[in-house]
């Protein structure tokens, strides 16, 4: 239960911090954060929570990460579904808090509410195919970073930094395409509040990240076994 609570809190903070920066701050040019600021905010949420509660739950905060770690032989299958449920619930809680705060401003309009989308709902109008490829590849690389940074032979104490910076880079690349998901819990939390198109397009932001994570788990497991054989 402590692990599940940690995953709930971590995912809540990821959504509140990352999506919150987009909803509350990115629309104000004078603050100067823009896409870059949002990308940094998402990276900081993971960076801070990995060091805060990573020692309790492993610091997944993302169903795709849990699935990728499971495929890579780093996570118990019995814990997979409870982790995913906790992450989704944590994301929804974070989005609910953000909604309460954002709607407290006079003239509030929900708009996209930092939801993920493609086609006319992509920030720069990218197609469904572009979104699928982006989310698959970005999640694949994210899991390669996570699996490598948390490997027993990796330098100790730097995993959170590598993972947080990796997520920042991913957002810098893909915010214009999909508003960046690589995390089904994050996508679900915002889609629930936006409804309509966000819910109808949500399938992509489950399928592509999970597929990318599965392939990354398989590839890293192969690389790991090849390295062991060469020693």
ABEGO torsion letter per residue (X at the ends): XAAAAAAAAAAAAAAAAAAAAAAAAAABAAAGAEAAAAAAAAAAAAAAAAAAAAAAAGGAGBAAAAAAAAAAGABBAAAAAAAAAAAAAAAAAAAAAAAAAAAABBGBBAEAGGBBBBEAABAAGBBAAAAAAAAAAAAAAAAAAAAAAABAABBBGAAAAAAAAAAAAAAAAAAAAAGEBGBAAAAAAAAAAAEEAAAAAAAAAAAAAAAAAAAAAAAAAAAAAAAAAAX
